[in-house]
Amino acid sequence: MSYDLIVTGSGPGGYVCAIRAAQLGLKTAVVEKNATFGGTCLNVGCIPSKALLHASELYEEAGSGFAKMGIKVGKPSIDLSSLLAYKAQNVKSNVDGVAFLFKKNKIETFHGTGRIAAPGQVEVKADDGKTQLLETKTIVIATGSDVARLPGIDIDETRVVSSTGALELSKVPQKLLIVGAGIIGLELGSVWRRLGAEVIVVEFLDHILPGVDGEVAKQFHRMLQKQGLTFKLSSKVTSVDASGKTLKVKVEPASGGAAETLDADIVLVAIGRVPYTDGLGLEAVGVKKDNRGRVIVDQHLRTNVAGIYAIGDAVAGPMLAHKAEEEGVAAAETIAGQAGHVNYDVIPNVVYTSPEIASVGKTEEELKAAGVAYNSGKFPFSANARARANLATEGFVKILADAKTDRVLGVHILGPDAETMIAEAAIAMEFGASSEDIARTCHAHPTLTEAVKEAALAVAKRAINF
Ligand SMILES: Cc1cc2nc3c(=O)[nH]c(=O)nc-3n(C[C@H](O)[C@H](O)[C@H](O)COP(=O)(O)OP(=O)(O)OC[C@H]3O[C@@H](n4cnc5c(N)ncnc54)[C@H](O)[C@@H]3O)c2cc1C
């Protein structure tokens, strides 16, 4: 069997790449080692976590938010198995959707582990051990990432879990200890805290959410504490003793010193993810990786071996589904002879907690480090009419614009529905907008998006409502 393109991996990078290639007339096949398509994102990442975040947020709202608006409901309760079934159904409809799209676009699919036997050859080993050799003009590596592990701490996915196990807990833990205050740890911590767990987060750094704008992270840290999460910053987990009924977790200061032992029912290890290229045979064909195991690619997503490309979590850059998708499209277009391109300056990042955090472009810390002169405009949701009506006034919008040209360099939103509002900022930045452009764009009233317009006005110190 011979193809123009074989994509190994059907996550958001791989499946989008395959569909775009098929649209462009390439004879395309996908190799996937999982039973279902969709990769980390659809099976054990974005989709199931957002289902749990959505349901747990409504549960909390029904329990405490409704009464403030005069809506009386009885004390809500959680049927955890139904909640997990709703999440599973959500995952199923999404992964089935990818299978449907493959058929619709006449993409051939192979279930099994793909190995690059040679440039132009992919061997597929099925679960029963049978192998098949496929011929192809080009290969895209889209094998994604895996959970990063802590040395000496075994993840059994029952009591010591990764994000995958934390999406499947069979009962609400009394005490959940999370290692790592990154996006995944805080999202899943929020879910289980809302459902009734006592949550403590241990973080090596002296702040939460590394990479997020410092002012946003600081204010959000305070909000999470108000919600009931406990933090141990500048601390490291060195061991977990699982021999007794309760997990005994040893926590030391990050810089070393006396350890303390904390009890927990569940420990969630959420210290990040590492690129996954095991079993692909990259060494044998000579595809180079960097010192963090990421496949090295040029700006056209080409590896050092002709005809082999790589995208998504398997290469450098933010480990995000939409970044993988953009790279999938760019790789397919390049392979088809078009000018595939990804604008890495405009990749939004969202933390789906309550309130949400969404950002695009540079943080203040990054601009300072690069010596870029900028103006900042900030507008609080407490001064936005719609946020007040919705009783969701925490947070702010901050816009950073070049001091000389006024071009928008970064937008940071901490507040309700930040995930939706960040798209306006991304489009503005993609078009090279100035803060003046956003400030002079008519925004509907009363909407949360008026806070974006007001933050843009605030860059020139002329916000109207604050
Ligand atoms: C809990 C959690 C929540 C997340 N939430 C978000 C979010 O809200 N938004 C967001 O943007 N990102 C989120 N992410 C990150 C997102 O899931 C990843 O960035 C994204 O899935 C990367 O896509 P990918 O296509 O590169 O790889 P993956 O989605 O990891 O897919 C890789 C696929 O390759 C397959 N594979 C691997 N090796 C082989 C082989 N040799 N042969 C055949 N198949 C192979 C794997 O089985 C897998 O299906 C989340 C991640 C987690 C864990």
Ligand as a Chemical Component Dictionary entry (heavy atoms), coordinates in Angstrom:
data_LIG
# 
_chem_comp.id                   LIG 
_chem_comp.type                 NON-POLYMER 
_chem_comp.pdbx_formal_charge   0 
_chem_comp.three_letter_code    LIG 
# 
loop_
_chem_comp_atom.comp_id 
_chem_comp_atom.atom_id 
_chem_comp_atom.alt_atom_id 
_chem_comp_atom.type_symbol 
_chem_comp_atom.charge 
_chem_comp_atom.model_Cartn_x 
_chem_comp_atom.model_Cartn_y 
_chem_comp_atom.model_Cartn_z 
_chem_comp_atom.pdbx_ordinal 
LIG C1  C1  C 0 -5.635 16.784 31.534 1  
LIG C2  C2  C 0 -5.223 17.566 30.319 2  
LIG C3  C3  C 0 -5.967 18.668 29.940 3  
LIG C4  C4  C 0 -5.609 19.399 28.811 4  
LIG N1  N1  N 0 -6.377 20.477 28.479 5  
LIG C5  C5  C 0 -6.053 21.191 27.385 6  
LIG C6  C6  C 0 -6.864 22.285 26.987 7  
LIG O1  O1  O 0 -7.881 22.590 27.610 8  
LIG N2  N2  N 0 -6.509 22.982 25.881 9  
LIG C7  C7  C 0 -5.387 22.656 25.160 10 
LIG O2  O2  O 0 -5.102 23.328 24.172 11 
LIG N3  N3  N 0 -4.594 21.626 25.516 12 
LIG C8  C8  C 0 -4.912 20.878 26.598 13 
LIG N4  N4  N 0 -4.141 19.808 26.934 14 
LIG C9  C9  C 0 -2.954 19.502 26.093 15 
LIG C10 C10 C 0 -3.376 18.779 24.815 16 
LIG O3  O3  O 0 -4.083 17.617 25.143 17 
LIG C11 C11 C 0 -2.143 18.444 23.973 18 
LIG O4  O4  O 0 -1.387 19.612 23.756 19 
LIG C12 C12 C 0 -2.553 17.873 22.626 20 
LIG O5  O5  O 0 -3.311 16.697 22.788 21 
LIG C13 C13 C 0 -1.319 17.570 21.764 22 
LIG O6  O6  O 0 -1.750 17.056 20.547 23 
LIG P1  P1  P 0 -0.837 16.087 19.677 24 
LIG O7  O7  O 0 -1.631 15.791 18.447 25 
LIG O8  O8  O 0 0.513  16.660 19.529 26 
LIG O9  O9  O 0 -0.647 14.752 20.548 27 
LIG P2  P2  P 0 -1.626 13.803 21.336 28 
LIG O10 O10 O 0 -2.955 14.394 21.520 29 
LIG O11 O11 O 0 -0.884 13.358 22.534 30 
LIG O12 O12 O 0 -1.819 12.575 20.350 31 
LIG C14 C14 C 0 -0.783 11.710 20.016 32 
LIG C15 C15 C 0 -1.370 10.408 19.527 33 
LIG O13 O13 O 0 -0.316 9.629  18.970 34 
LIG C16 C16 C 0 -0.535 8.264  19.302 35 
LIG N5  N5  N 0 0.761  7.578  19.176 36 
LIG C17 C17 C 0 1.889  7.771  19.917 37 
LIG N6  N6  N 0 2.894  6.988  19.451 38 
LIG C18 C18 C 0 2.388  6.310  18.408 39 
LIG C19 C19 C 0 2.938  5.375  17.501 40 
LIG N7  N7  N 0 4.221  4.987  17.565 41 
LIG N8  N8  N 0 2.125  4.865  16.543 42 
LIG C20 C20 C 0 0.831  5.240  16.450 43 
LIG N9  N9  N 0 0.256  6.133  17.277 44 
LIG C21 C21 C 0 1.035  6.674  18.229 45 
LIG C22 C22 C 0 -1.069 8.342  20.716 46 
LIG O14 O14 O 0 -1.754 7.162  21.056 47 
LIG C23 C23 C 0 -1.998 9.558  20.619 48 
LIG O15 O15 O 0 -3.290 9.185  20.238 49 
LIG C24 C24 C 0 -4.476 19.030 28.043 50 
LIG C25 C25 C 0 -3.733 17.899 28.407 51 
LIG C26 C26 C 0 -4.103 17.168 29.524 52 
LIG C27 C27 C 0 -3.301 15.960 29.884 53 
# 
loop_
_chem_comp_bond.comp_id 
_chem_comp_bond.atom_id_1 
_chem_comp_bond.atom_id_2 
_chem_comp_bond.value_order 
_chem_comp_bond.pdbx_ordinal 
LIG C1  C2  SING 1  
LIG C2  C3  SING 2  
LIG C2  C26 DOUB 3  
LIG C3  C4  DOUB 4  
LIG C4  N1  SING 5  
LIG C4  C24 SING 6  
LIG N1  C5  DOUB 7  
LIG C5  C6  SING 8  
LIG C5  C8  SING 9  
LIG C6  O1  DOUB 10 
LIG C6  N2  SING 11 
LIG N2  C7  SING 12 
LIG C7  O2  DOUB 13 
LIG C7  N3  SING 14 
LIG N3  C8  DOUB 15 
LIG C8  N4  SING 16 
LIG N4  C9  SING 17 
LIG N4  C24 SING 18 
LIG C9  C10 SING 19 
LIG C10 O3  SING 20 
LIG C10 C11 SING 21 
LIG C11 O4  SING 22 
LIG C11 C12 SING 23 
LIG C12 O5  SING 24 
LIG C12 C13 SING 25 
LIG C13 O6  SING 26 
LIG O6  P1  SING 27 
LIG P1  O7  DOUB 28 
LIG P1  O8  SING 29 
LIG P1  O9  SING 30 
LIG O9  P2  SING 31 
LIG P2  O10 DOUB 32 
LIG P2  O11 SING 33 
LIG P2  O12 SING 34 
LIG O12 C14 SING 35 
LIG C14 C15 SING 36 
LIG C15 O13 SING 37 
LIG C15 C23 SING 38 
LIG O13 C16 SING 39 
LIG C16 N5  SING 40 
LIG C16 C22 SING 41 
LIG N5  C17 SING 42 
LIG N5  C21 SING 43 
LIG C17 N6  DOUB 44 
LIG N6  C18 SING 45 
LIG C18 C19 SING 46 
LIG C18 C21 DOUB 47 
LIG C19 N7  SING 48 
LIG C19 N8  DOUB 49 
LIG N8  C20 SING 50 
LIG C20 N9  DOUB 51 
LIG N9  C21 SING 52 
LIG C22 O14 SING 53 
LIG C22 C23 SING 54 
LIG C23 O15 SING 55 
LIG C24 C25 DOUB 56 
LIG C25 C26 SING 57 
LIG C26 C27 SING 58 
# 
